[in-house]
Amino acid sequence: MADTLYADIRREFEQKRRAAERDARARRAEIYRDFPALAELERQISLKASEYSMRIVNGEPVQNEMDDELEKLSQKRERMLRENGIAPFMLNPIYECEKCRDTGVADGGYCSCFKKRVIEEHFKNSNIGSSLENQSFENFDISLFSSEKTGDFPLSPRENMERNRDICIRFADNFDTVEKSLLFLGGTGLGKTYLSTCIARRLLSGGKSVVYIGSVDFFGRIERARFDSASVDAEHFEQCDLLIIDDLGAECPSAYATGVFSDIIDKRIRLGAKMILSSNCRMSDLEKLYGQRVFSRIAGGFDCLLFYGGDLRIQKFMNGDNAR
């Protein structure tokens, strides 16, 4: 997945570079038609540079002579351009990125413009969309959670969410070294999706590939891929840096889809690739729904975070905040 993306972006940069150079050739041809004296001067400069280069290769001590001669011709060229109102940049390719000249490579590695395109494509392919606009750890509003303990839980909803938030921040910041994936369990409107997208946003901004998908869509795509040999969904689910499946248990998966789901979990665990699964179900419900094999993989390869308290969407509505 990553290799294909990088290859596609490299081709995109190559096309941009070639287009810039093609446009420059067309501009030069037009300018030279209108100002033949400039074309002749450019030819002289090129010939002189070649002549002196050959003499230097043959051992002649003409470096200073060459520098002086080419400097005089260059100054003459600048005067001619200025007197005819020709901007020097019009004779050269106009690259989108002057640092790498649209090659995508600078300072011995990928240019910042290339990395930016990778991040943009990861965002586009993540399936998250506009929900990322305001959802970040920096915008996390802990005051929405009650500081009063509820039920038999040892921590108040606010204390629990502070703990969950801190775990998620560590997960995102130490993504390459964390050992286990994350399982979010709790009712609707308790912040599971928000923290998932906070993690996704931080990883995407760092150039990681993330696929975020609801469970109904996830299992639906698995079923469709069963009859479509051209589908690449399974490859994306297996090879992205982070796979997030939201609202697990909302679907009614077939035995086939459950088997593929189990295989994807197995492969990602073997590769050390992380997942985030969120569900409104209890652990016992997940075992009944997906079977012992999937349940044992989740129990052994995931750290479980519990979410409880009042529905945040109601709280936001009461506060006049209609954000998700």
N, C-alpha and C positions, 0 to 999 in steps of 0.2 A: 504493500500500500504506500509506504513512505517512498520507496524507490520509484514507483510509478509517478507519484506526485512531483518529486524532484525532477524527473525526466521531462514531465510535461511543462514545468516552469522553465527549465533550461531551454526547451524548444521555443517557448513564448519569448524568452529574452533574445534568442538567436534571431527570431523573426523581427523583433523590434530593432535590433542592431542593424540588420540588413536593410530594413525599411529606412532607417535614418541615413545610412550610407547611400542608398539608392536615391533618396530625395536630394542629398548633397550633390551627387553627380549631376542630377538634372538641373539644379540651381547653377552649378559651375558652368555647365554647357550653355545655359541661357546667358549668363553674365559674359562668358568669353565671346559669344556671338555679338553681343552689344559692344564689347570692349576688347577687340582683338589684340591691342597693344598689351593688355594685361595678360592675355593668354601667352603671348610671346615671352613676356618677362617671366612668367611661371615656368615656361619651358627652359629658359636660360638658367634659372635657379636650379632646376632639376639636373640639367646637364652638368653644370659646374660642380654640384654636390657629388655626382657620380664620378666626374673626372678626378676631383681631389681625393675621393675615397680610394680609387684605384691607385693613385700615386702614393698614398699613405701605405696601402697594402704592399706596394713594391719597395717600400723602405725610404721613400723620399721625405725629407724633413719639411713638410709643407703645412703643418697643422696651423701655425699662426697665419700664414698666407691665406689658407682656406677660410679661417674664421673672419679675417678682415674682408675678404672678397664677398663672402656670403652675407656679412653684416651690411655692406654697402647695397647689395641687391635687395636685401630685406627692407632696408630703409626706403629705397626707391619704390618698392612694392607698396609699403605703407602710405607713402605720399600719393601714389596713383589711386589707391583705394579711397583715401580721404578726399582727394580732389574730385572724384567721380561719385561721391556719396554712397560708396559701397561699404556696408558693415562687414568687417573681417569674418564674423561668425557665419555669414551667408555662404562662404566657400567651404565650410566644414560641416560634418555631420552634427545635427542637433540631437544629442542623446537625452533621454529622460533622466538618466543618472550620469553625471559627468565623472563621478568618482570611479565607476567601473566601466564606463562607456558602453553600458547596456550589455555587458558580458555576464553580469551576476557575480563576478569574482573580483576581489580587491584585497590587498594586504595579505595574500597567501591563503585566503579563505573566501567563504561566501560573503558578498557585499551586504550591507544593511538593507538595501532595497530588495535584494533577493530573499532575505530572511523575512522581510515584511510581507512579501507575496506569499511565502509559505504559511505565515500566520493567518493571512486573509483567507487562504484556501481552507485551512483547518477550521476557521470559524464558519465558513460557508458550508463545509461538509459535516459539521458537528451536529446538525439537526436542531440546534437550540434557537437560533434566530434572535429576534428582538428581545426575548426574555432576559438576555444578558445585559441589556443596556444599563439597568440600575442595580442589578444583583451582584454584589461583591462583598467580600469580607469587610471592606472599609465602610460599606453602607449598612452593615448588619445592625439592626436596632434591637438590642437586648432588652430595652425597656418594654417591649411588647409582651414579654413573658412575665407571668406572675411570680412574685417573690414569696408567695404563700405556699407552703407544702400542701400536697394533695394526695389523697389515698394513702397507700402504704409505701409510697416512694420516699427514699431517704433524702433526696434533694428536691428543692423547689423547682418548678419548671424553668425559672431563670437560671438557677445554679446548674441545672442539667444542660441547658442550652449553651451556657458559657463553656462547659466541659466539652460538649459536642463540637462547638465552634473551634475550640483550641485543638482538638484532635484532627479536625478537618484541615485546619491551617497547617499543622505539622505534616499531614498526609500530602498536601499539595506542595509544600516547600521542600519536602524530603522524598519526593515521588520516586526517584530512581533507586532509593535504598530501602523504602518501607517494604516489609515482608508480606503483609496481608492486605486484602481488599476490604471494602467497607460494606456493611449491611445496615440500612436504616429501617427501623421498624417503629410504627406508630400510626395513629389515626390521621385523617385528612386535615390539611391546614395547619400543620404543626412545624413547618420549616424544613421538611425533608428535601423537597424540590429546590428550595432556595439554597440550602447548603451544597447540594449537588452542583448547581449552576455556579456557585462561588468557586468551587474547586475547578470546574470545567474552565471558567474564565481565566483563572490564574494559570492553568496549564496551557491553554490555548495561547495566551499572551507570551508564554515562554517557548512557543514553537512546537508543543506536543500535539499529537492528533487525538481528538476526542470524538466519540460517537455517542450522542445522547438520544435515546429513543424510548417511547412508552411501550409497555409490555404487549398491549394489543397489537400495535404496529409491528413490534419485533417478531412475535410469533406468526403474524400474518405474512410477513416477508419470508419467514422460514418455509411456510406452507407453499407460497408462490414459487419460491426457488426450487422446490421439489420437482416442479414441472417445467422449469426454465433453466436450461443448462447455461444460458448466458448471464444469469444473475451473479452479481459480485457481492451481494449483501453478506454472505457467510464469510468471505475473505475480509471485508471491512470489520465485521464483528470480531474476527479472530486476531487481526493484525494491528488495529488501532492501539495507541498507547493506553488509552483509558476508554472502557466501555461502560456506559451508564444506562441501566434499564430501570425506568421509573414505573411505579404502580404495579409491581409484580403481584400476580394473583387476580388481576382484574379480567384476565382472559380465561378461556377454557381450552387449554392446549391439547392437541391430539398426542397420541403416543409417539408418533413420528417427530413432531415438533419438540416434545419433551426430550427425546433422545438426542436431537441435534443440539438443544440447549445444554444438555449434560456434556456433550462432546466439546462444545465451545468453552464451557467452564474448565473442563479437564485440560484442554490445550492451553488456555491462558494461564492456568496455574502452573503447568509444566514450563511455560516460557517466562514465568515471573511477571506476566502482564496483569495489570490491576483492573478491577471492576468496582462499580458501585451499584448495588441493588437496593431499591427502596420498595417498601410494601406496607399496606395497611393491615396485612395479615399477621397472625401470631406464628411463631416458629412451628408449632404443631400443625397449623394449617398448611404451611409451605411443604411440610413432609408429606401430608396427604395429597396435596395437589401435584407435586413433582416426583414423588417417590423417594425411597431411601438413598439411592445413589446420588441424586442431586443434593438432597438434604445433607448428606455426609460431607460432600465437597464444600457446601456453604458453611457448615458448622466448623470445618477444619481450616478453611482458607480465608475466612472473613472475620473481622472484628465487628461486633454488633453494637450499634448505638440506638438507644431507645429515645423516642420522642413522645412527650405527653404534655398535657395542659389544655388550655382553651384554644379554639380555632382562631388562628391569626388573621384569617381573611375577614372574620366578623369583627375582630378588634380593629383592623385597618379601616374597615368600612365605618365603624363607629367614630374613628378619628378623622374621617374625611379623606382617607388615603385609599384610592382605588387601585393602587399598584398591586401586582400579583403577589 
